[in-house]
Amino acid sequence: MKTHGSRLLLSLPAAALLAALAWAVVGGRPDALEPQVVGMPDALAAGGADSAAAASYRYPHPFPYAEDDTRYPIPIGGIGPAGAPALGPLQYPFLCETERSGLGQPEIDNHDGHGVPVRRVGADGLPGGEILGYSRDCLIRSRIDHYYKPVGSEAFVPWSAAATDVDMLRHEGRDIPFVLRVERGSLNRFLYAIVVLADPAEAAEAPDGRYWNRRLIYLFGGGVGIGRRQGRLALERILVRNAEALARGYALVTSTGNHSSVHYNMVLAGHTALRVKRQFVARYGAPLYTVGLGGSGGGLQQYLFAQNLPGLLDAAIPQYAYPDMVTQTTHALDCELLEYYFDVAAADTARWRDHEARRQVGGLNAVNGVDNRYAVLYPPNLLLQGRLPRWPAGASECVQGWRRLTPLVLNPRFTPRADHYAEALRAQVNWTYWDDLAPIYGLDGEGHGRRTWDNVGVQYGLQALRRGELEPEAFLELNARIGGWLPAAQMKPERLYRLPGLRQPLWLSLWSAHNMTRAAGDGPAPRSTGDVAAMEAAYRSGQVFLGYLDIPVIDLRHDREAELDMHHISASFAARARIVTALGDSGRQAIWVAHPDYDPTPRALAVIDDWLQAMRAAPARGVVGNRPAAAAADSCFDAAGELIARGDGVWDGVGNARPTGPCSAAFRVFGTSRTAAGGPLAGDLFKCRLQSVDAAIAAGEYGAVDMRAHADRLRAIFPDGVCDYRLGDAGRPLDAVPAHWRSAPR
């Protein structure tokens, strides 16, 4: 039998399209189906509603998950719980996506017009008749289906006993058909799946798991979402991408509630994962171990759950991971501020056509001469900004990877799924990441989610100034003009216009510049002040990875720096820096980077298995003491999967002053806008503590550059002072460390 290796789970941006006609990720409709329209005109008065000013979460870390009194396993044909008291009231509006997931219409739960309509099914088996009722919670009855892999095909198809083209597997000395038992249902209103290699003759209610190898993969999905939807359960993609592990007998569980393309509420995601795993264990019994697998936002969930929910995962393979989401917004929301400065606001924009110069200030990779996916949008947008039209001379990770993030997470007047919600309802909702987590971050006096994002005192381009790549006058102008983001209540909708005959809108707010702060007269543009209470809530509720974990972790990714992909390698080292600060060493984490043509995931699964088996044999030696010395070391691989280098020091030069190691020589690691401003590699800092300009000059903050002659200008730009990164995060509370780690051995 030929099987196909697991692919790194990553929602990569679509191929570059004519950007003037295609708002590829944010502006376009997310699928080709006619949208279900959520209607709930009185939803915001009916519970789970946005409200006036509300305090931020102030309880100890971690979030106090209540005991789950749900009866497991939920029987086949039964309906899982919609939520839990510990999580607070359910959020509305909430978009059902059961039909997009191939699971039919959701259960009717009201006749008041709340949610999506549930229609009578016609003779053709499709819903299209009269409205029978509505579903606001999107629940479905659990079901069992079987799928098999035909010979010579990657795809799986519904099982039939009459099938004659079934691929065969070797299991314990005999051939068995490659058939998977798939259970699907709803838990916490999200859609879950349990997939196990099985004999289709097993009893639906009581499968014996005869082909299961007693190992469980919890699959986490990536992307960026801001809630109010159920998410699509893409079963076919899950089966194909994990065919090799399933063929080897691994069981797999997943939930749309653990797809960060749906939401980034890590409290809700953690509770959902606990419930899904409990359903699996009640159905099949406890696994030998559970290993996390998944990329991007699916990777950061593994870091956070290892810290916040010990026992959920026994090991983790985060792919393309960040340490967490909320601290990544710190540098990601700098991107458009910088790009607007380079393209429009700078006195000498010709200088910044050199993308190498942009990289020196922005930290993230930038390359001259590469195709910019938004190229045809530049001429009309530059004209609207009073600049001569021109084509971009290159691109950066900020543009190719992060451009769509700013309106998605920051603008309360924007949602990429606008046509899925009734117009009157859309206007009542604040569509931002911080509003989605309002029970955690709280609401300000205008009824908007309290933001963590802050750039007061940040000296953009400081490292370039120190290195002599940026002269003092250019450094001062950059920091005077860069500004920040308007308060949420002052933000205006994105300028997206639908042209006749075209599906995708024309985007005429390329940098979201209309939502940036502006200078008053000749003075500097004001910076943005984050809400300290929201920052403290982020720590206390477990949205921030602090570095605490006690499980084996193989952090792996492809090198996509040349592609200007958003999943930069330095994120792995940011996680490591936090681990070292918290635990004193990095013995629980290995960092693997591979050429894009080689996928090390199967190799990582095998190493994790050896690591965990050693821990079972000698538990007193712990995670670090049982680490396979060679196999689980830091590593890098070439296109053929051959080892370039392995062991201590292979990543030297990244985060330390040692000579460049063989892996860091093979795969270049870049920084971020905040490391380029002198900030820490760890990136776990919302709001810097400030020092006066005079103190910064006296302390040698500017290296060999004598800034005394520019002190008055610096004071005007930074009236409150400049960042002193030695003093840590002003937004981190004293009780940020999870309670179960405060007395744990290090």
N, C-alpha and C positions, 0 to 999 in steps of 0.2 A: 504494500500500500504506500502511496506517496502522500505525505502530509505536508502542510505548509506552515512555516514558523509563525509564531505570534508576531504581529506588527506592533510597533510602539503606538500606544493609543494617544492620538493627537489630532485635534481638529485644526488642520493647517488651512490657511486662507486659500480661497479658490484661485485658480489661475487668473493672471491679470486680465481685466476686461477694459473696455473703453470706459474710463472712469466718469466721463461726463454723462454717460448714459446709464451707468450701472453703479449704484451705491451698494457694492458687492456684499458686504457683510451686515452693515447696520441699516441701510435704508431700504433694502429690498425685502419683498415678502419672503418668509423663510422656507416656503415650500410651494409646490405647484398646485396643491389642492385648494379648492375654494375655502376660504377661512370660515371657521365657526365664529360667530360673533357673540361675545359674552354680554348679556344684558342684565343689569341689576340696578335700576335707577335709584333705589333707596338703600343700596348696599352699604354705603358709608354711614348709615344710621342703624344698620341692622346687625352690627357686631363685627369684630375683626377690622375695625375701621381706623382710618387715619384720624387724628384728633389734634387738639391744641397742644401747647407746650407740655412735654412729658420728661421726667427725669431719666437719666441714663442708668444702666444696670450697675448696681453697687454692691452686689453680694460677693462672697469670696470665690476665687477660682479653685476648682472648675465649676461650671454650671451644675446646680444640684438636680441631677436626673432623678425623677421619682421612680419608685418600683413600678414596673410594667405589670398591670393586672390583666392584660389581655390573655385569653386562653389560647395556647399554642399546642399543636399546629392549628392554624385556621383551616377548617375542613375544605376540601375541594367543593367548589360551589358556594363557599362562604364569602363574606365580605370583611376585609380587614378594617381596623380602626382608622378614623379620619385624622385623629390627632391625639394629644395627651394633655392633661391639665397642666403639667409642668411647662409645656411649651406656650401656654397662653392661648388666647382666642385664635380661631382660624382666620387666615388672611383672605380677604375678598377685594376685588374680583379675582377669580382663579380660573385659568383657561384649561379646559379638558382637552387631552390629546390621546384619548383611548383609540379613536378611529385612525388617527395617523399612525398608531402603533399596531394596527391590524387586529385590534381587540373589540371592535364593535363600539356601539354607543354605551355611554355610562348609565348607571342606574338612576332612575328618576328619584329625586329627593324633595321636590317642591312643585307647586303649580302656580307660583307667583311671578313667573318670568325672570327668576334669578338664575344666572348661569347660562349654559348652552341648551338649546332645544333638543329634546329627544323625540324623534319622529317615528311614525309607523313604518315598518319595513315592507317594501313592496314585493311583488312576485319575483322580481329579479334579485331579491336578497339585499337590496340597497335601501337605506333610509331615505325617504323623500316624500312621504305622505304627510298626513296631518300631524300636528304637534300633540304629543301625548302628555308631555310634562317637561320639566327642566331639571338639569343637574348642576348644582353649584359646587358640589364636593368631588365630582368626577370618580366616584367609587365604581368598581367592577367586581363581579364574582370571580373567584379564582378558578383556574382551568388547567387541564393537562393536555399537552400536545406532544407528539413525537416527530422528530425530523431525522432524516438520514442523509449521508453524503454519497452521492452517486460516484461511481468509478470515473476518474479523470476530470472531475469537476471540483471547483473550490466551494461552490454554493451548496447549501443544505436545502432539501425540499421536504414537504410533508410526507410522513411515513405511510406506506401501504404494504400490507402483507403480500400483495401481488408483485411488488417491485422485484425486478430481476437484475438491476444494475447497482446493487449495494456494495459500497467499498467495504473491505474486510480489514479487521485489526487482529493482531496476534495478542492474545491474552492468556497468560498462564499455560502456554503450550498448545492452545487451540485457537482457531479462527472464530471471531465473532463479528456480527455486522456492526458497522459504525452508525449506531442509532443513539440519539440523544432524547432523554425525557426532559421536557421543558414545562415547568410550572410557572404560571404568571397570575398576578393578582394586584391588589392595591393595599398599601400600608402607608399611613400618614398622607393619604391622598396621592402619593406617588406610585408609579408602576414598578413592581419588582419582578425579577426572574430568577429561577433556580434551575440550573442546567447540569445534568448528570448523565454520563454514559450508562446506558440501561438496556435491559431486555424489555421490549415493548409489551411483553406478556405480564410484567409485574403489575401487582394490584395498584390502582390509582391512589387509594388512600394510604396504603402501607407498602411503599417500595422497599425492597430489601437491599438496594445499593450493591448488588453483587459484583459489579465491575468498578466500583468506586475505590480509589487507592487510599482513601481516608484523609486526603489532603484537600483543603478548601482554598480557592482563590476568591477574594472579594474584589470585584472589578469596579474601579472608580473612573468616572468620565471627566473630561476637561471642558474648556470653553469658558465664556464669560456670560453670565445671566444675572438678572436683577429681580427674579422671583415672579410671583403672580401667574405661574403656569405649572402644569403637571410634568411636561417634558415628554419627548418621544422615546419610546423603548425600541431601539433599532435592533431587533433580534437577529436578523440576517448578518449584519455587520459584526455583532458580538460573536456569533458562532464561527464565522469565517476567520476573524482575527485571532481567535483563541483555539483554533482547530487542533493544533499540535498538543496543547496542554490537555484538552478534553480527550483526545485520543489516548493520552497516557494515563487517563483515569482520574484527573483532577476534577472535582466538582467546582462549579462556578456560581456565584450569586452576584446580583447587581440590582440597583434601583435608580430610577430617574431622579430620586431625591439625593443621590450621590453623584450626579452629573453637574458640574459647576456651570455648564451652559444653561442650566435651569435657575440656579440661585447660588449665593455664597453665604448663606446663613449656616455657619458651622455647628451651631447648637442643634438646629433642625436636622442637618445632615447626619450628625453623630447619632441622634436619637433614632433616625430612620435606619441607619446601619445596624444599630443594636437590635431593632425589631426584625429586620430581614434575617440577620444571623440567627436570632432565636427561632424564627420560623423554620430555617434550615435544620437546626439542631433537633428541634422537636420532630421533624419529619424523618431525618436520617441518623441522628445520633451525633455525639460530639466528634469533631475531626481531630486528627493528630495535631494539626496546627492550621491556622488561617494566615495566609499571606496576602497582603495588599498588592494590587497591580493597577497601574493606570497612569496616564500622562497629564502634564500641565496642571490644571485644577484638580485632576484626579490624583496627581502626585502630592500636592500640598495637603490634601485631605489626609493622606497617610501620615505625614509628619504631625499634623494637628491631632489626629486620633491616637497616635502613639503617645502623645503628651497628655491629652485630656481624658482618654478612655482606655486606660490600661486593661488588657484582657481582650479587647475587641480584635486586635491583630497580634499575631506572634512574630511576624516579620513583615518587611515592606520592601517593595521594588518601585519606588517613585520614579517615573519617567518624565523627562523634561520639566522637572518640578521647580516650583518656587517654595520658599519657606512657608509662605501664607499669601493670601490675596491682599489683605488690607495694607500691609506695609509695601507691597509692590506699587500701589497707587501713588506712593510718595514720589517715586521717580517717573512713573508712567505719565502722571498728569503734568509733569514738567515738559513733556515732549512737545505739545502744541505751542506752549509759551516760547520755547526755544525755536521751533520751526518758524513761527510767525516773526520772531525777531530776525532770524536769518533771511527770510524771504521778503519781509515788508518793513519792519520797524527800524532796522539798523540804518545808521547814516550812510554806511558803505555796504550795500547789499552785494556788490560785485565781489567783495572779499569772501563772502560766505557762500558763493557758488562753489567754492572748493570744499568738497565734503570731508576731506581730511581735516580741514580747519574746524568744521562742525564737530567732528569726532573728539577733538581735543577739549571742547567745551561740554558736549553732550554726553561723553563717556561711552555710550552705545556705539556699535559699529556704524560707519557711514562710508560709502564708496562712490567715487567719481565714475561717471559713464555708464552706470547700470540703468536698466529700464525702471522708471518710477511708475508704479501702478496707477497713480492718480495724475499722470502727466498732462492729459488733455483738460484737466480741471484747472490747471494753473493759470492759463491766459485769462479766462473770464473772471476768476477770483482775484487775480492781481489788478485787473481793470477796476473791479469794484472797490479795491483798496487804494485806488489812485496811483497805481504803479503801471509802468509799461508792461504789456504782456510778454511772457517768455516761457520757454520750456525749462523744466528743471535739468540741471547738469548731472544729476546722480540721485541717490536715495540713501536713506538711513533706516535703521531699525525702528526709529520713531515713526517714520512714514509707513514703511512696509508692514510693520508689525502692530504698532500701537495707535495708529491714526483714528480708528473707529472707537477706541475705548473712551475718549473724553466725553462725547455726548451720551454714550451708553450708560456710564456709571455716575455722571456728574450733573447732567441736565434734567431737572424735574419735568420739563415740558417735552421730553423725547422718549419714545419707545419704538424699537424696530418692528414691533408687532401691532402697530396702531390699528390696522384693519381687522384685528381679531376682537376688538373691544368697542362697544357702542360709543359713539362720539360723546354723548353727554357724560358717560362714565369716565372716559379717558381724561376729561378735563378736571375730574375730582381727585385724580390720583397723582401723586408725586413719584415719578419714575426714576429713582436713583438707587444706587447700592445702599446708601445710608438710610433712605426711607424704607427700603425693603427690610432692613434690620432695625426699624424704629423701636421695637421693644427692648433692644440692647443699647443702641446709641442714644435713644431719646429724641425728642422733638424740640426745636427751638421755638421762640415766641411767635414765629410766623407759621408754625405747623410743619416745618421741614425737618428732615433728619439731620441731627447734629453731625457735622463733618469732622473727620480726623485730619484732613489734609492741611498742611501748613508750610509756608516757605519764608517766614519772617527770619531775617538774619542770614539767609543762605547766600553765600558768595559764589554765584555761578562762575565757572571757569577758573577758580582759584588755583587749581593744580597747574593749569596751562600758564597762568601768570607766574607761578613759582618756577616753572621750567623755561621761561623766556619765550614761550610760544604765543603769548598774548601780552601786548604792551599795556601799561597802566591805563592809558586813555581809553583803549578798547574795552578793557575790563570794567572800567567805571561806567562807560556808556551802556554796555550789556546789562549790568545790574540796575542801572537807572531806568531802563526801558522795559525790562522783562515783565514786571508786574505780577499779577496773580489772577485768580478766578473770582467773579462776582459772587456775592451771597446767593444762595439758592432762590430766595424770593425775588431777586432782581433778574434772574436768567430768563432769556427769551427762547422761543422755539428755534430749532435748526432751520436753515433756509433750504428746504427741499421742495422742488417744484416738479410736478408730473406734467410731461409734455404729451400732447395727443399722439396716440398710437404706440407709445413706449411704456413698457412695464415698469422700468426703473426710473426714479426721479433724478433730476439734475440737482447736484449738491453745490450750493453757492455760499456755504459758510465753512469753507475748507478747513480752516484752523479753529473754528468756533470763536473767532476773534471778537464777535459781537458780545460775547459773554466774559471777556477779559476785563480786568481793571485798567483804567486809563489814568494818565498823568493829568494833574491840574496845572495848566500853564506850562512853565518850564521845569516844574518839579518832577521828582521821580514818580513812576507809577507805583501805587500802593501794593503791598504784598497781601497775602491771604493769611488770616489767623485761624488756626484750627481750634476746635472745642476740646479743652483739656478733659472735661467730663466724658466726652465720647472716646477719647484716647484711653482713658482709664478703663472704660467699659469694654473696649476692644481687648485689653489685656485680661481683665477679670473673667470675661465670658469665653475665653479660649479662642478668639479669632486670630491671635498672634502666636506664632511658634517661637518659644523662648529657648529651645535647645534641649528640652528634657525628653528623653526617651530611653527605654531599656529593652529594645528589641533589635535584631539584626536589620540593617538597612543597606541595600545596594542602590545607590542613586545613579541612574544611568540616563544617558541621552545621546543623540546623534549630534555631531558638530554641524550646525546650520548657521554659523556666524556669517559665512560668505553669502548666504541667501537673505541675510538681514531679517531672519526669523526672530520673533519676539522671545523665543525660549533660549536665552543666552546662557552660556556655560557658567558665568559668574554666579548665577543663582544657586548652583550646587555648593559653591564655596561660601555663599552667604549663610546657607543652612549649616554648613560645617562650623563657621565662625561662632554661630549661636550655640552649637553643641559643645564646642570647646569651652566657651565661657561658662555654660551651665554645669558641665560635667568634668571639665579639666582635661579631657582628651577626646579624640575622634574615633576611639576604638570600636564604636557601634556602627559606624558609617564608612562604606567604601564608595568612591566616586569612579564611575566608569564612563568614558566617552569613546564613541566609535565613529568611524567614517559613515556617511549616510547610506552606503551600500551594504552595511552589515548590521544585523539586529542581534544584540547580545542578550535579549530577553530569555530565550531558552537556557542559555548558559547561566544566567543569573538565578533562574529557578532551581537549577541543579545545585549551585553553590549554596543557596539558601537552605535547600533540603539537607545538605551535609552539615551545615552550621546548626540547624535546629535539632538534627539527630544527635549531634555531639552534645548539645545542651540537655537533651533528654537523658543521655547516658551519664553525664557528670553535671548535674544542676548546680552544685556548689561553686563551680568555676564561673558561672554567670555568662553573660553575652560575650564580653571581651575575652575572657579566658578560653572560651570554646571556639573563637573565630578561626576558621581555616587559614593558617598563616599565609599561604601563597595564594590560593584560589580566591580568597575574599579581599585581597589587597587592592589598593588604588591601581587602576589599569587604564590603558588606551589601546584601541584596536584599529587596524587598517581596513581597507575596503574588502579584503578577502577574509577578514576575521582573524588575521594573524595578530599576535600580541606585539605591540610596539614596545611597551615597557610596563613593568608592574613593580609595586613595592613602595616603601617609604621614599619620599623625596621626588617621585615622578612628576608631581605638580608643583615643585618648588618654583618660586617666582610669582606665584599667585597668592597674594595675601601675606607674603613674607619677603624679606630682602635677600634671600639666597639666590645663587645663580640659577638660571632657568633649567628646569628639569626636562627630561625627554618627552613627557606628555604635554607639558605646557609649551614646548617647542613645536610639537606636531600640531597642536590645536590652540590657536591664539585665544586668549581670554580677555574680554573687554570689561569695562566698568559700567557705571550708570552716571546720570547727571549729578547725583548726590555724592558719589565717590570722587567725581571730577571737581566737586565743590569742597573737597577735603573731608567728606563724611566717611563713616566706617563701612567696610566691606559688608558687614553683617546686615546693614540696612534696617535694623530694628530700632528705629528712632523716628518718632512722629514730629516732635517739636524740639529743636535744639535749645539748650540753655545759652544765654547770651553773655557776651563780654563787651565792654566798651571798645570803640574803635582805637582809642589810645592804648588800652590794655593789649589789644591784638597786635598793634604795631610794636609795642614794647616787648611782647612775648615772641617776636619773630614769626608771626603768622604768615608773613608774605615772603618768607625765605630771604633770598639775596636781594629782592626788590625793595628799594627804599620808598615807602609810601608816605613818609612824613609830609612831603610837599602836597600830597593829595588828601590829607586828613580831613580838611573841611568838606571836600566833596564826598568822602566816605561817610562822614557824619550826616550829611544831607540825605544820602541814599539809605543809610541804616540808622535812623534816629534812635532806635531802641538798642542798637548794638549788633554785633555779628556773632555767628555761631561759634561756640567753644565746645567742640565735640568731645573733649576730655571729660565733660561733666555729665554725659549721658542724656537720657530722654526726659524732658520736663513733663511728658505725658504719662510716664510709667509710674503706677502706684506702688507703694511699699509692699502690698499684698498681691503682687502680680504672679508670684510663683504658685503653681497649683499646690493645694494643701497636701496631696499625697506625695509630693516631692520635697516638702520642707524638712522632713526628718529622714529622708531616704539616704542610704549610703551612696557616695559618689565614686 
